Amino acid sequence: MAVKSFKYADEKISDREVMVAIPSMVIGVGILSLPKNLATVTTASDGWIPLLLGGIIAVFMTWVVAKFAAGFPNQTFLTYATTIVSRPIAIVLSFLFVVIFVSITALQVREIAAISKQYIFDRTPLEVIALAFLLVVLYGVSGSRAGLFRLNIMFLPIILFVALIVFIFNIGWFEFGNLLPTFTTSFSGYTEALNTSVTSYLGFSILWFYIGLMDQPKKAPKLVALGMCIPVVLYLLLFILCIGVFGQKVTANILYPTVELAKVVDIPGGFFERFESVFFVIWIMAIFNTTAMALDVAVLVTTSIFKKTVKIKVLLILAPIVYLVSMFPQDVTQISAFSSFIGNTTFIYTVFIAVLLIVMAKARGVKRYG
């Protein structure tokens, strides 16, 4: 009996599109404050060690999730999870993913609103900025799903190019002495930094749902693992750059060190007097990609559970929930706590799902393809 393709499966995505989707999902608001979070719990440049280790874990988990999901071509997560653990449990697991991705969307909306208010729209109410950004995301998600992937391909090179400019024009301010002494962080500091690092690479959980849209899912594991290497290298370079330019103590006390790096940029000829404005505008593209895909996955999972529900209706139901959740944190401390909670929950839940499905599939002898 042939497996029926699910709704929206006519919008197939290519190998390159799913590879680009991973860094597009990972690179967002997290990198703006990541150097601060690492510098707070480590000494000198020691933060690169847990950052690299966290990246290796993320690349491995990305490969595992893609490898497993690719074994069920043209099937939704709900379809093959039903085969493995029964439909009621599969529905519960899917619903929890909806909750997680709605929370991720809300977090992105709130963080972009807070950062925008600090650097650009200082007189505009936070609620208005958040609503405006959410409406743009809703417009993007309401259209073609394949269109989102094409936006990823268009935006990612621009984002990486701007990051490269920041790196090049900060080299002159870089002091190697700021990187020393090395390997002086306590074990507890490394452990805390590793937790921060791993959660900063979250994004591979989208593969549970997007692999089924691929033309040739067998190629997915290698490609998405390669895609995850992009944010790993970018994060390492930006962290080392922050420490080299500002030093560990200063980096630990700057709210958004990556944005401050852009402020240091001085392009000869006065072509851009305030490069951080250009940097921030470009980085909004990255945050849009992350937010749009998180919301799109929530919609995709919801429509797989309630097959007769129209996509736009799901969006209209989820949008107010996203907005209300995004307004719950009252200050920077609460936003940071919310971010840590969502990061840890998403990572633990994704690992749990991977272990559960792999073990149950083997125990029940469920046939995979590839």
Long-range contacts (C-beta under 8 A, 24 or more apart in sequence): 3-73, 3-74, 3-75, 3-79, 5-74, 6-74, 6-75, 6-76, 6-79, 6-212, 6-304, 7-303, 7-304, 7-307, 8-145, 8-213, 8-300, 8-303, 8-311, 9-74, 9-212, 9-213, 11-144, 11-145, 11-146, 11-213, 12-146, 12-213, 12-214, 12-215, 13-146, 13-149, 13-210, 13-213, 13-214, 13-215, 14-214, 14-215, 15-214, 15-215, 15-216, 15-219, 15-220, 15-223, 16-153, 16-223, 17-146, 17-149, 17-150, 17-152, 17-153, 18-149, 18-207, 18-210, 18-211, 18-213, 18-214, 18-220, 18-223, 18-224, 18-227, 19-223, 19-224, 19-226, 19-227, 20-149, 20-152, 20-153, 20-156, 20-227, 21-149, 21-152, 21-206, 21-210, 21-227, 21-293, 22-62, 22-203, 22-204, 22-206, 22-207, 22-224, 22-227, 22-228, 22-230, 22-231, 23-156, 23-203, 23-227, 23-228, 23-230, 23-231, 23-234, 24-152, 24-155, 24-156, 24-286, 24-289, 24-290, 24-293, 25-203, 25-206, 25-289, 25-290, 25-293, 25-294, 26-200, 26-201, 26-202, 26-203, 26-228, 26-231, 26-290, 27-156, 27-159, 27-230, 27-231, 27-234, 27-286, 27-289, 27-290, 28-108, 28-286, 28-287, 28-289, 28-290, 28-291, 29-108, 29-111, 29-112, 29-115, 29-287, 29-290, 30-200, 30-339, 31-200, 31-231, 31-234, 31-235, 31-238, 31-258, 32-115, 32-256, 32-257, 32-258, 32-259, 32-283, 33-255, 33-256, 33-257, 33-258, 33-336, 34-196, 34-200, 34-235, 34-238, 34-239, 34-258, 35-238, 35-239, 35-242, 35-243, 35-251, 35-257, 35-258, 36-251, 36-252, 36-253, 36-254, 36-255, 36-256, 36-257, 37-196, 38-193, 38-196, 38-197, 38-239, 39-242, 39-243, 39-248, 39-249, 39-251, 39-252, 39-257, 40-252, 41-185, 41-189, 41-192, 41-193, 41-196, 42-185, 42-189, 42-190, 42-193, 42-248, 43-181, 43-184, 43-185, 43-189, 43-248, 44-178, 44-179, 44-180, 44-181, 44-182, 44-184, 44-243, 44-248, 45-178, 45-179, 45-180, 45-182, 45-239, 45-240, 45-243, 45-244, 45-248, 46-182, 46-183, 46-184, 46-185, 46-189, 46-190, 46-193, 47-193, 47-239, 47-243, 48-236, 48-239, 48-240, 49-190, 49-193, 50-190, 50-193, 50-194, 50-196, 50-197, 51-193, 51-197, 51-235, 51-236, 51-239, 52-232, 52-236, 53-194, 53-197, 54-194, 54-196, 54-197, 54-198, 54-200, 54-201, 55-197, 55-201, 55-228, 55-229, 55-231, 55-232, 55-235, 55-236, 56-232, 57-198, 57-201, 58-198, 58-201, 58-202, 58-204, 58-228, 58-232, 59-225, 59-228, 59-229, 59-232, 60-225, 61-204, 61-350, 61-351, 61-354, 62-204, 62-207, 62-224, 62-225, 62-227, 62-228, 63-221, 63-222, 63-224, 63-225, 64-354, 64-358, 65-204, 65-205, 65-207, 65-208, 65-350, 65-354, 66-204, 66-207, 66-211, 66-220, 66-221, 66-224, 66-225, 67-220, 67-221, 68-354, 68-357, 68-358, 68-361, 68-368, 69-207, 69-208, 69-211, 69-212, 69-217, 69-220, 70-211, 70-214, 70-217, 70-218, 70-220, 70-221, 70-370, 71-368, 71-369, 71-370, 72-212, 72-368, 72-369, 73-212, 73-214, 73-217, 73-369, 73-370, 74-212, 75-212, 76-209, 76-212, 76-300, 76-304, 77-208, 77-209, 77-212, 77-301, 77-304, 78-301, 78-304, 78-305, 79-304, 80-357, 80-366, 81-357, 83-366, 84-357, 84-360, 84-361, 84-364, 84-366, 85-356, 85-357, 85-360, 91-305, 93-353, 94-301, 94-304, 94-305, 95-301, 95-305, 96-349, 97-205, 97-208, 97-209, 97-297, 97-298, 97-301, 97-349, 98-298, 98-301, 98-302, 100-205, 100-342, 100-345, 100-346, 100-349, 101-294, 101-295, 101-297, 101-298, 101-301, 102-294, 102-295, 102-298, 102-318, 102-321, 102-322, 102-325, 103-325, 103-342, 103-345, 104-290, 104-294, 104-342, 104-346, 105-137, 105-291, 105-294, 105-295, 105-298, 105-322, 106-321, 106-322, 106-323, 106-325, 106-326, 107-326, 107-335, 107-338, 107-339, 107-342, 108-287, 108-290, 108-291, 108-294, 109-133, 109-134, 109-137, 109-291, 109-322, 109-323, 109-326, 110-326, 110-327, 110-329, 110-335, 110-338, 111-287, 111-335, 111-339, 112-284, 112-287, 112-291, 113-326, 114-332, 114-335, 115-256, 115-259, 115-280, 116-280, 116-284, 118-255, 118-256, 119-259, 119-276, 119-277, 119-280, 120-277, 120-280, 127-327, 130-323, 130-326, 130-327, 131-323, 133-288, 133-291, 134-319, 134-322, 134-323, 134-326, 136-288, 137-288, 137-291, 137-292, 137-295, 138-295, 138-315, 138-319, 140-288, 140-292, 141-292, 141-295, 141-296, 141-299, 141-315, 142-311, 142-312, 142-315, 145-213, 145-296, 145-300, 148-289, 148-292, 148-293, 148-296, 151-288, 151-289, 151-292, 152-289, 152-293, 155-285, 155-286, 155-288, 155-289, 156-289, 158-282, 158-285, 159-282, 159-283, 159-285, 159-286, 160-230, 160-234, 162-278, 162-279, 162-282, 162-283, 163-234, 163-237, 163-238, 165-265, 165-267, 165-275, 166-238, 166-241, 166-258, 166-261, 166-262, 166-265, 166-275, 166-279, 167-237, 167-238, 167-241, 169-264, 169-265, 169-266, 169-267, 169-275, 170-241, 170-245, 170-261, 170-264, 170-265, 173-244, 173-245, 173-264, 174-241, 174-244, 174-245, 175-244, 175-245, 175-247, 176-244, 178-243, 178-244, 178-245, 178-246, 178-247, 178-248, 179-240, 179-243, 179-244, 195-344, 198-347, 199-340, 199-343, 199-344, 199-346, 199-347, 200-235, 200-343, 201-228, 201-231, 201-232, 201-235, 202-343, 202-346, 202-347, 202-350, 203-228, 203-231, 203-290, 204-228, 204-350, 205-346, 205-349, 205-350, 206-293, 206-294, 206-297, 208-350, 208-353, 209-297, 209-300, 209-301, 210-297, 217-370, 218-370, 255-332, 295-322
